[in-house]
């Protein structure tokens, strides 16, 4: 089984930064998507940023373009989400997910087969 473990969540002030990391262990694939989702109570899961391996093609939600950057190390063993210029609206539980899919479906949760347990991000004004 593929295990995904998130870390790096916490509290920050608006305008500040946080860096999330997702570490994969167990069986991995040479071609896949690794994507960060977020979800608040009463809301649907939202794709934040995704990266395709091995091409390193990246995808971002409009709400985070120019502020967040997704990257990977060690052939996808670790995926990072650098979050700059944080906004209160970024407060959410953030989840790391892995899936086999086409790029047009990168932000659809149903396309992902493996999920981490989540890490909380709280942004205050």
C-alpha positions as CSV (number, residue, x, y, z in Angstrom):
1,X,0.0,0.0,0.0
2,X,1.1,3.6,-0.6
3,X,1.2,5.7,2.5
4,X,1.0,9.5,2.3
5,X,1.9,11.5,5.4
6,X,1.5,15.3,5.5
7,X,3.4,17.7,7.7
8,X,4.1,21.4,8.1
9,X,0.6,22.7,8.9
10,X,0.0,25.1,11.7
11,X,-0.9,28.8,12.2
12,X,0.2,31.8,10.4
13,X,-0.8,35.4,10.0
14,X,-2.3,36.8,6.8
15,X,0.6,37.7,4.5
16,X,2.8,35.0,6.0
17,X,4.0,31.7,4.7
18,X,3.8,28.0,5.5
19,X,5.4,25.0,3.7
20,X,3.6,21.7,3.6
21,X,5.2,18.4,2.8
22,X,3.8,15.1,1.8
23,X,6.0,12.0,2.0
24,X,5.1,8.8,0.2
25,X,6.2,5.4,1.2
26,X,5.5,2.0,0.0
27,X,4.7,1.2,-3.7
28,X,4.8,4.2,-6.0
29,X,4.3,4.6,-9.8
30,X,6.6,6.2,-12.3
31,X,3.7,8.1,-13.8
32,X,1.1,9.7,-11.6
33,X,-0.4,12.9,-10.1
34,X,0.4,14.2,-6.7
35,X,-2.1,16.8,-5.6
36,X,-2.9,19.0,-2.6
37,X,-6.6,19.3,-1.8
38,X,-8.2,21.4,1.0
39,X,-11.6,21.1,2.7
40,X,-13.4,23.2,5.3
41,X,-16.5,22.0,7.2
42,X,-19.6,22.1,5.0
43,X,-17.5,22.6,1.9
44,X,-16.5,20.3,-0.9
45,X,-12.9,19.3,-1.4
46,X,-11.0,21.7,-3.6
47,X,-8.0,21.0,-5.6
48,X,-5.3,23.4,-4.7
49,X,-2.2,22.4,-6.7
50,X,-1.2,19.3,-8.5
51,X,2.0,18.0,-10.1
52,X,2.4,15.3,-12.8
53,X,5.3,12.9,-12.6
54,X,7.6,12.6,-14.4
55,X,6.8,15.7,-16.6
56,X,6.6,18.1,-13.6
57,X,3.7,19.8,-15.2
58,X,1.9,21.8,-12.5
59,X,-1.8,22.8,-12.0
60,X,-3.2,25.4,-9.7
61,X,-6.6,26.6,-8.5
62,X,-7.2,30.2,-9.6
63,X,-7.5,31.3,-6.0
64,X,-3.8,30.4,-5.3
65,X,-2.0,31.2,-8.5
66,X,1.0,33.4,-7.9
67,X,0.9,32.6,-4.1
68,X,1.4,28.8,-3.9
69,X,4.0,26.6,-5.5
70,X,4.0,22.9,-5.7
71,X,7.2,20.9,-6.2
72,X,8.6,17.5,-5.7
73,X,11.8,15.8,-4.6
74,X,13.2,12.3,-5.2
75,X,10.9,11.3,-8.0
76,X,7.8,12.2,-6.1
77,X,8.8,10.6,-2.8
78,X,8.2,14.0,-1.2
79,X,5.8,16.7,-2.5
80,X,5.9,20.3,-1.1
81,X,3.4,23.1,-1.1
82,X,5.0,26.4,-0.5
83,X,2.3,28.8,0.6
84,X,3.1,32.5,0.5
85,X,1.0,35.6,1.0
86,X,-1.5,33.6,3.0
87,X,-5.1,34.8,3.3
88,X,-7.7,34.0,6.0
89,X,-9.6,32.2,3.3
90,X,-6.7,29.7,3.0
91,X,-7.7,28.3,6.4
92,X,-8.6,24.6,5.8
93,X,-7.6,21.0,6.3
94,X,-5.1,20.2,3.6
95,X,-4.8,16.7,2.2
96,X,-2.2,15.1,0.0
97,X,-3.5,12.7,-2.7
98,X,-2.1,10.5,-5.4
99,X,-3.9,9.2,-8.5
100,X,-3.6,8.0,-12.0
101,X,-5.5,10.4,-14.3
102,X,-5.5,12.8,-17.2
103,X,-4.6,16.4,-16.5
104,X,-8.1,17.7,-17.2
105,X,-9.3,15.8,-14.1
106,X,-6.5,16.9,-11.7
107,X,-8.8,18.7,-9.3
108,X,-11.5,16.0,-9.1
109,X,-11.2,14.1,-5.8
110,X,-12.9,10.9,-7.2
111,X,-9.8,10.5,-9.5
112,X,-7.5,9.9,-6.6
113,X,-7.0,6.5,-4.9
114,X,-4.6,7.3,-2.1
115,X,-5.0,10.0,0.6
116,X,-3.1,11.3,3.6
117,X,-4.7,12.0,6.9
118,X,-4.6,15.8,6.5
119,X,-2.8,18.7,8.2
120,X,-4.6,21.8,9.5
121,X,-3.7,25.3,8.2
122,X,-5.1,28.2,10.1
123,X,-4.5,31.8,8.9
124,X,-5.5,34.7,11.2
125,X,-5.8,38.4,10.4
